[in-house]
Amino acid sequence: MAEEILINITPQETRVAVIGAGQVQELLIERAASRGLVGNIYVGRVARVLPGMQSAFVEVGLERAAFLHVADIWEHRSGAPGPADNGRPIEKLLAEGQPVVVQVVKDPLGTKGARLTTQLSLAGRLLVYLPQDPHIGISQRIENEAERELLRGRLRELLPPDEKGGFILRTLAEGASDDELRADIEYLRHLGRDLDARGRGAQPPQLLYQDLSLAQRVLRDMVAPETTRVIVDSRENYLRLAEFAERYTPNVRGKLAHYSGERPLFDLHNVEPEIEKALSRRVDLKSGGTLVIDQTEAMTTIDVNTGGFVGSRNFDDTVFKTNLEAAQAIARQLRLRNLGGIILIDFIDMESEEHREAVLEEFRRALARDRTRMTVNGFTALGLVEMTRKRTRESLAHVLCEPCPTCEGRGAVKTARTMCYDILREILREARQFNAREFRVLASQSVIDLLQEEESPSVAMLSDFIGKPISLQIESSYLQEQFDIVLM
């Protein structure tokens, strides 16, 4: 499927939209004030070692201490590198106050700090460089065993004899020439030498290496043979990206274009409405069916409904067609919203085993173009599809939104009547503690209106009971759940 990549750059943020089949297939946003940390390398200081969790917290200069598990600690033993897999507990490997060079593998998410590893890697366009490990690996997406061995052999021949590190061949390396591979090797070795030089004598906590900007990573990682154009709407950044492409991704240079039109680039390609839709809980399908997507702390749930879709033949046919369309739409929404972690999908119940297998196969096919690692299980006994999608950065909703101050993320507010009864109980509570001359209620328009009309007998009854007058005052700035009782 042919696709275009749109890059909208302002001083505050960079936004990337991948357009394919006339739709936005993927959205990426990076803000200058909260740039992603994945790939950054720091010299940090061990703040706490937790033997019970076999993990440690490391101060690297971020708002929260980052998390390092014993399985992510890499050691040099007897002159040869290897993972800390010999059963040594973390308290034997790290001590509080000890400096340690670490790399971020997961951005901070919610209340969790960044996830770290001590096995360093530097990503290029075709290769990933492993300075500590002489291993040569191949991307799992390259499945042909003969091709894997051929690539491994080609890379070994291209490596300089003095190279002590290792490399992983990325998917793009499959069709690369020897000159392209050689250029990537030299670029990554140069990065490795710079990292070594900066690390000597560095005092923790200190940033040693920062990954490329989002726009540069797009040129390095996302431009594929089916990409027809990469359009940038900033002249200054276009020139900077063109220079970067000339040096590191010469095959991408010809696809790079500058947009200088008056109309905003994202408006021209109808991206802004798609961003708004991607923040909505409900997704409408063309057939009339719907998806309802709910993100929670633990997982994401997706419910498929037939909505207004009525099939032309029978109910089973209607359900099957809706589920097939939903499978395609869900795969797109996962990419668009960058949903990660555990995901539960409740397709509409299907009696036919053949239909279930067809929907699952269609879903897996739709997920195949996703760049993120994931696993998909079949239908459970309850008829749910369970899957996981690797979560390395915040979802689109977490980047663009915050919990509603009115409902505090509950998705609902107390009714005006509920608030009336809360206020009456609070007046009674305070009347028993304080000998006030009068109780004045400050609340929103809807609550005061109800107290003055339908609930006025309740207010009068309470006033008689406590023997003090109760006055009501509208505060237009108050939300429905807000109120104050002033003792006069």
C-alpha positions as CSV (number, residue, x, y, z in Angstrom):
1,M,0.0,0.0,0.0
2,A,1.5,3.3,-1.1
3,E,1.8,5.9,1.7
4,E,2.8,9.4,2.4
5,I,4.4,10.7,5.6
6,L,3.5,14.3,6.7
7,I,5.8,16.1,9.2
8,N,4.4,19.2,10.9
9,I,7.0,21.0,12.9
10,T,6.7,24.0,15.2
11,P,9.1,25.2,18.0
12,Q,6.8,23.5,20.6
13,E,6.2,20.1,19.0
14,T,6.7,17.8,16.0
15,R,3.7,15.8,14.7
16,V,4.0,13.0,12.1
17,A,1.1,11.4,10.2
18,V,1.3,8.4,8.0
19,I,-1.3,8.5,5.2
20,G,-2.3,5.3,3.4
21,A,-5.4,4.2,1.5
22,G,-6.7,7.7,2.0
23,Q,-6.7,7.4,5.8
24,V,-4.4,8.4,8.6
25,Q,-2.7,5.1,9.6
26,E,-0.4,6.3,12.3
27,L,0.2,9.4,14.4
28,L,3.3,10.3,16.3
29,I,3.8,13.4,18.5
30,E,6.9,14.7,20.2
31,R,6.9,17.8,22.4
32,A,10.0,19.8,23.1
33,A,9.0,20.1,26.7
34,S,8.6,16.4,27.2
35,R,10.7,14.7,24.5
36,G,10.8,10.9,24.7
37,L,13.7,9.3,26.6
38,V,13.9,5.9,24.9
39,G,17.4,5.4,23.6
40,N,19.0,8.0,25.9
41,I,22.2,6.9,27.6
42,Y,23.1,8.3,31.1
43,V,25.8,7.8,33.7
44,G,23.6,7.4,36.8
45,R,23.9,6.7,40.5
46,V,22.3,3.8,42.3
47,A,19.8,5.4,44.7
48,R,18.3,2.2,46.3
49,V,18.8,-1.6,45.9
50,L,15.7,-3.7,46.6
51,P,16.7,-7.3,47.1
52,G,13.1,-8.4,47.6
53,M,12.3,-7.2,44.0
54,Q,15.7,-8.0,42.6
55,S,15.8,-4.5,41.2
56,A,17.3,-1.0,41.9
57,F,16.3,2.6,41.5
58,V,18.9,4.7,39.7
59,E,19.1,8.5,39.7
60,V,19.7,9.8,36.1
61,G,18.6,13.4,36.5
62,L,14.9,12.8,35.8
63,E,11.9,13.8,37.9
64,R,11.6,10.3,39.2
65,A,14.3,7.7,39.8
66,A,14.4,5.1,37.0
67,F,13.9,1.3,37.5
68,L,16.6,-1.3,36.7
69,H,15.8,-5.1,37.1
70,V,18.5,-7.7,37.6
71,A,17.7,-9.3,34.3
72,D,18.7,-6.1,32.5
73,I,22.1,-5.9,34.0
74,W,25.0,-6.7,31.7
75,E,28.4,-7.7,33.0
76,H,31.9,-8.3,31.7
77,R,33.2,-11.6,33.2
78,S,36.7,-13.0,32.5
79,G,37.2,-10.5,29.7
80,A,34.0,-11.6,27.8
81,P,30.7,-9.9,28.0
82,G,27.6,-11.7,29.1
83,P,24.2,-11.2,30.7
84,A,23.8,-11.4,34.5
85,D,22.1,-14.8,34.2
86,N,24.2,-16.9,36.6
87,G,21.9,-16.4,39.5
88,R,23.9,-13.7,41.3
89,P,21.5,-11.5,43.3
90,I,21.3,-7.8,42.5
91,E,22.8,-6.9,45.9
92,K,26.0,-8.6,44.7
93,L,26.0,-6.6,41.5
94,L,25.1,-3.1,42.6
95,A,25.6,-1.0,45.7
96,E,24.0,2.3,46.8
97,G,25.9,5.3,45.5
98,Q,27.6,3.3,42.8
99,P,27.9,5.0,39.3
100,V,26.4,3.0,36.5
101,V,26.0,3.6,32.7
102,V,22.4,2.9,31.7
103,Q,20.1,3.2,28.7
104,V,16.4,4.0,28.8
105,V,14.3,1.2,27.2
106,K,10.8,2.5,28.3
107,D,9.7,6.1,28.9
108,P,8.1,7.0,32.2
109,L,4.4,6.0,32.1
110,G,1.9,7.4,34.6
111,T,3.4,7.0,38.1
112,K,6.1,4.6,36.9
113,G,9.7,5.8,36.3
114,A,11.7,5.0,33.2
115,R,12.9,1.4,32.6
116,L,16.6,0.9,32.2
117,T,19.1,-1.6,30.9
118,T,22.9,-1.7,31.2
119,Q,23.2,-3.4,27.8
120,L,23.8,-0.4,25.5
121,S,22.6,-0.2,21.9
122,L,22.9,2.5,19.3
123,A,20.4,2.4,16.4
124,G,21.2,3.2,12.8
125,R,19.0,2.9,9.7
126,L,20.0,-0.6,8.8
127,L,21.8,-1.9,12.0
128,V,21.8,-1.7,15.7
129,Y,25.2,-1.5,17.3
130,L,25.9,-3.4,20.6
131,P,29.2,-2.0,22.0
132,Q,29.5,-4.6,24.7
133,D,28.4,-7.7,22.9
134,P,30.2,-9.4,19.8
135,H,26.9,-11.1,18.9
136,I,25.5,-10.7,15.4
137,G,21.7,-10.9,15.3
138,I,19.0,-10.7,12.7
139,S,15.5,-9.0,13.0
140,Q,12.8,-11.5,13.7
141,R,10.8,-10.0,10.8
142,I,13.3,-11.6,8.4
143,E,11.9,-15.2,8.6
144,N,13.7,-17.0,5.8
145,E,16.5,-18.9,7.4
146,A,18.7,-19.0,4.3
147,E,18.3,-15.2,3.9
148,R,19.2,-14.8,7.6
149,E,22.4,-16.8,7.2
150,L,23.3,-14.9,4.0
151,L,22.9,-11.5,5.8
152,R,24.9,-12.7,8.8
153,G,27.8,-13.8,6.5
154,R,27.7,-10.5,4.5
155,L,27.9,-8.5,7.7
156,R,30.8,-10.5,9.1
157,E,32.8,-9.8,5.9
158,L,32.1,-6.1,6.1
159,L,33.2,-5.7,9.8
160,P,36.7,-4.3,10.5
161,P,39.0,-6.8,12.1
162,D,39.4,-4.7,15.2
163,E,35.6,-4.5,15.9
164,K,34.8,-5.9,19.4
165,G,31.2,-5.0,19.5
166,G,28.2,-6.7,17.8
167,F,25.4,-5.8,15.5
168,I,21.7,-6.6,14.9
169,L,20.5,-6.4,11.3
170,R,17.2,-4.5,11.1
171,T,14.5,-5.4,8.6
172,L,15.5,-2.7,6.2
173,A,19.0,-4.3,5.9
174,E,17.4,-7.1,3.8
175,G,17.6,-5.2,0.6
176,A,20.6,-3.0,1.4
177,S,23.8,-2.9,-0.6
178,D,27.3,-3.5,0.9
179,D,28.1,0.2,0.6
180,E,25.0,1.1,2.6
181,L,25.8,-1.4,5.3
182,R,29.4,-0.2,5.4
183,A,28.3,3.4,5.8
184,D,25.9,2.4,8.7
185,I,28.7,0.4,10.4
186,E,31.0,3.4,10.2
187,Y,28.3,5.8,11.5
188,L,27.5,3.6,14.4
189,R,31.2,3.0,15.3
190,H,31.7,6.8,15.2
191,L,28.8,7.2,17.7
192,G,30.3,4.5,19.9
193,R,33.7,6.2,20.0
194,D,32.0,9.5,20.9
195,L,30.0,7.8,23.7
196,D,33.2,6.3,25.1
197,A,34.9,9.7,25.1
198,R,32.0,11.5,26.8
199,G,31.7,8.7,29.4
200,R,35.3,9.0,30.6
201,G,35.3,11.1,33.8
202,A,31.6,11.9,33.6
203,Q,30.0,12.5,37.0
204,P,26.5,11.1,37.7
205,P,23.8,12.0,36.9
206,Q,24.7,13.1,33.4
207,L,23.3,12.6,29.9
208,L,25.9,11.0,27.6
209,Y,23.8,10.4,24.5
210,Q,20.4,11.5,23.2
211,D,18.5,9.7,20.5
212,L,17.6,11.5,17.3
213,S,14.6,13.8,17.1
214,L,11.3,12.4,15.9
215,A,11.7,13.9,12.4
216,Q,15.1,12.3,12.1
217,R,13.9,8.9,13.4
218,V,11.1,9.0,10.8
219,L,13.7,9.3,8.0
220,R,15.8,6.6,9.6
221,D,13.1,4.1,10.5
222,M,9.8,4.7,8.9
223,V,10.5,5.4,5.2
224,A,9.8,2.2,3.4
225,P,9.8,1.2,-0.4
226,E,6.1,1.9,-0.5
227,T,6.6,5.5,0.9
228,T,6.1,7.9,-2.0
229,R,6.8,11.2,-0.3
230,V,7.9,12.7,3.0
231,I,6.5,16.2,3.2
232,V,7.9,18.7,5.7
233,D,6.1,22.1,6.3
234,S,9.1,23.9,7.9
235,R,11.7,25.3,5.5
236,E,14.5,25.4,8.2
237,N,13.8,21.9,9.3
238,Y,13.5,20.6,5.7
239,L,17.0,21.8,5.0
240,R,18.2,20.2,8.3
241,L,16.5,16.9,7.4
242,A,17.8,17.1,3.9
243,E,21.4,17.4,5.2
244,F,20.8,14.5,7.6
245,A,19.4,12.4,4.8
246,E,22.3,13.2,2.5
247,R,24.7,11.8,5.1
248,Y,22.8,8.9,6.7
249,T,19.8,8.0,4.5
250,P,20.7,8.9,0.9
251,N,18.0,6.7,-0.5
252,V,15.4,8.8,1.3
253,R,16.7,12.1,0.1
254,G,14.8,12.0,-3.2
255,K,11.5,11.4,-1.4
256,L,11.9,14.5,0.9
257,A,9.8,17.5,-0.1
258,H,9.0,20.9,1.4
259,Y,5.4,22.1,1.6
260,S,5.1,25.9,1.4
261,G,1.3,26.3,0.9
262,E,-0.8,28.8,2.8
263,R,-3.2,26.2,4.1
264,P,-1.8,24.1,7.1
265,L,-0.4,20.8,6.0
266,F,-2.5,18.7,8.4
267,D,-5.7,20.6,7.4
268,L,-5.0,20.0,3.7
269,H,-4.8,16.2,4.3
270,N,-7.7,16.1,6.8
271,V,-5.5,15.0,9.7
272,E,-6.8,17.3,12.4
273,P,-10.3,15.7,12.4
274,E,-8.7,12.3,12.6
275,I,-6.7,13.4,15.7
276,E,-10.0,14.4,17.4
277,K,-11.6,11.1,16.4
278,A,-8.6,9.2,17.9
279,L,-9.4,10.8,21.3
280,S,-13.0,9.7,21.2
281,R,-14.2,6.7,23.1
282,R,-16.5,5.6,20.3
283,V,-15.4,4.7,16.7
284,D,-18.1,4.5,14.0
285,L,-17.6,1.8,11.4
286,K,-18.7,2.3,7.8
287,S,-21.3,-0.5,8.0
288,G,-23.0,1.2,11.0
289,G,-21.3,-0.9,13.6
290,T,-19.2,0.7,16.4
291,L,-16.1,0.2,18.5
292,V,-16.1,1.4,22.1
293,I,-12.5,1.8,23.4
294,D,-11.7,2.2,27.1
295,Q,-8.2,2.7,28.5
296,T,-7.5,1.8,32.1
297,E,-4.4,1.6,34.2
298,A,-4.2,-2.1,33.8
299,M,-5.4,-2.7,30.2
300,T,-7.4,-1.5,27.2
301,T,-10.7,-3.0,26.4
302,I,-12.4,-2.8,22.9
303,D,-16.1,-3.7,22.5
304,V,-17.5,-4.4,19.0
305,N,-21.2,-3.6,18.5
306,T,-23.4,-4.1,15.4
307,G,-25.0,-0.6,15.9
308,G,-27.3,0.2,13.1
309,F,-25.9,-2.4,10.7
310,V,-28.6,-4.9,9.4
311,G,-27.2,-7.5,7.0
312,S,-29.0,-8.4,3.8
313,R,-29.2,-12.1,4.5
314,N,-29.3,-13.2,8.1
315,F,-28.0,-12.3,11.6
316,D,-24.9,-14.6,11.5
317,D,-23.9,-12.9,8.2
318,T,-24.4,-9.5,9.7
319,V,-22.2,-10.4,12.8
320,F,-19.5,-11.9,10.6
321,K,-19.2,-8.9,8.3
322,T,-19.2,-6.4,11.2
323,N,-16.4,-8.4,13.0
324,L,-14.3,-8.5,9.8
325,E,-14.6,-4.7,9.4
326,A,-13.9,-4.3,13.1
327,A,-10.7,-6.3,12.8
328,Q,-9.3,-3.9,10.3
329,A,-10.5,-0.8,12.2
330,I,-9.1,-2.1,15.6
331,A,-5.6,-2.7,14.0
332,R,-5.6,0.9,12.7
333,Q,-6.8,2.3,16.0
334,L,-4.0,0.5,17.9
335,R,-1.5,2.2,15.7
336,L,-3.3,5.6,15.6
337,R,-3.8,5.8,19.4
338,N,-0.5,4.0,20.2
339,L,-2.3,1.6,22.6
340,G,0.0,-0.8,24.5
341,G,0.1,-3.3,27.3
342,I,-2.7,-5.9,27.7
343,I,-5.6,-5.4,25.2
344,L,-8.9,-7.4,25.4
345,I,-11.2,-7.4,22.4
346,D,-14.8,-8.4,22.6
347,F,-15.9,-9.2,19.1
348,I,-19.6,-9.9,18.6
349,D,-20.4,-13.6,19.5
350,M,-20.1,-15.9,16.5
351,E,-21.6,-19.4,16.5
352,S,-19.4,-20.7,13.6
353,E,-15.9,-21.8,14.3
354,E,-15.0,-21.1,10.7
355,H,-16.2,-17.4,11.1
356,R,-14.1,-17.1,14.3
357,E,-10.9,-18.3,12.5
358,A,-11.6,-16.0,9.5
359,V,-11.9,-13.0,11.8
360,L,-8.8,-13.9,13.7
361,E,-6.9,-14.4,10.5
362,E,-8.1,-11.0,9.1
363,F,-7.1,-9.4,12.4
364,R,-3.6,-10.8,12.3
365,R,-3.2,-9.8,8.6
366,A,-4.3,-6.2,9.5
367,L,-1.7,-6.1,12.4
368,A,1.1,-7.2,10.1
369,R,2.0,-3.7,9.0
370,D,2.4,-2.6,12.7
371,R,6.0,-1.7,13.5
372,T,5.5,-2.6,17.2
373,R,6.1,-6.0,18.6
374,M,2.9,-7.8,19.7
375,T,1.4,-11.2,20.5
376,V,-2.2,-12.3,19.7
377,N,-3.9,-15.2,21.3
378,G,-7.0,-16.9,19.9
379,F,-10.5,-16.7,21.3
380,T,-10.8,-17.5,25.0
381,A,-13.6,-19.6,26.5
382,L,-15.5,-16.3,27.1
383,G,-15.2,-15.3,23.5
384,L,-12.6,-12.6,24.0
385,V,-9.4,-12.1,22.0
386,E,-6.4,-11.4,24.2
387,M,-3.3,-9.6,22.9
388,T,-0.3,-7.6,24.1
389,R,1.3,-4.7,22.3
390,K,4.7,-3.4,23.4
391,R,4.4,-0.1,25.2
392,T,7.5,2.1,25.0
393,R,5.8,5.5,25.2
394,E,2.6,7.2,26.2
395,S,-0.5,6.7,24.3
396,L,-2.0,9.5,22.1
397,A,-4.6,10.2,24.8
398,H,-2.0,10.5,27.6
399,V,0.1,12.9,25.5
400,L,-2.8,15.2,24.4
401,C,-5.2,14.9,27.4
402,E,-5.4,15.0,31.1
403,P,-8.1,13.7,33.6
404,C,-11.2,15.8,33.6
405,P,-11.1,18.1,36.6
406,T,-14.9,17.8,37.0
407,C,-15.1,14.0,37.2
408,E,-11.4,13.3,38.0
409,G,-11.2,10.7,35.4
410,R,-14.3,8.7,36.5
411,G,-16.2,9.6,33.3
412,A,-19.3,10.6,35.3
413,V,-20.3,13.3,37.8
414,K,-22.8,13.2,40.7
415,T,-26.3,14.4,39.8
416,A,-27.6,17.7,41.1
417,R,-30.0,15.9,43.4
418,T,-27.1,13.8,44.8
419,M,-25.2,17.0,45.5
420,C,-28.3,18.5,47.2
421,Y,-28.5,15.6,49.7
422,D,-24.7,15.8,50.2
423,I,-25.1,19.5,51.1
424,L,-28.0,18.9,53.5
425,R,-26.0,16.2,55.3
426,E,-23.0,18.5,55.6
427,I,-25.1,21.3,57.0
428,L,-26.5,18.9,59.7
429,R,-22.9,17.8,60.5
430,E,-21.6,21.3,60.9
431,A,-24.6,22.5,62.9
432,R,-23.7,19.9,65.5
433,Q,-20.1,21.2,65.7
434,F,-20.5,25.0,65.4
435,N,-23.0,27.5,66.8
436,A,-23.3,29.6,63.7
437,R,-25.9,32.4,63.3
438,E,-26.7,31.3,59.7
439,F,-25.5,28.7,57.1
440,R,-25.0,30.0,53.6
441,V,-24.7,27.4,50.8
442,L,-22.5,28.3,47.8
443,A,-23.0,26.0,44.8
444,S,-23.5,25.7,41.1
445,Q,-26.6,27.0,39.2
446,S,-28.2,23.6,38.8
447,V,-27.8,22.6,42.4
448,I,-29.1,25.9,43.8
449,D,-32.1,25.7,41.4
450,L,-33.0,22.3,42.7
451,L,-32.6,23.4,46.3
452,Q,-34.9,26.4,45.7
453,E,-37.6,24.4,43.8
454,E,-38.1,20.7,44.3
455,E,-36.0,20.3,47.4
456,S,-37.1,23.5,49.1
457,P,-39.3,21.5,51.6
458,S,-36.2,19.6,52.6
459,V,-34.2,22.8,53.2
460,A,-37.1,24.3,55.2
461,M,-37.4,21.1,57.3
462,L,-33.6,21.1,58.0
463,S,-33.7,24.8,59.0
464,D,-36.5,24.1,61.5
465,F,-34.6,21.1,62.9
466,I,-31.3,22.9,63.5
467,G,-33.1,26.2,64.5
468,K,-30.9,28.3,62.2
469,P,-31.7,29.9,58.8
470,I,-30.2,28.4,55.6
471,S,-29.5,30.8,52.7
472,L,-28.6,29.8,49.1
473,Q,-26.2,31.6,46.7
474,I,-25.3,30.7,43.1
475,E,-21.6,30.6,42.3
476,S,-21.3,30.6,38.5
477,S,-17.7,29.5,38.5
478,Y,-18.5,26.3,40.6
479,L,-18.8,22.9,38.8
480,Q,-21.7,20.7,39.7
481,E,-19.8,18.7,42.4
482,Q,-18.3,21.8,44.1
483,F,-20.0,23.5,47.0
484,D,-19.1,25.4,50.2
485,I,-21.0,26.1,53.4
486,V,-20.1,29.4,55.0
487,L,-20.8,29.9,58.7
488,M,-22.2,33.4,59.2
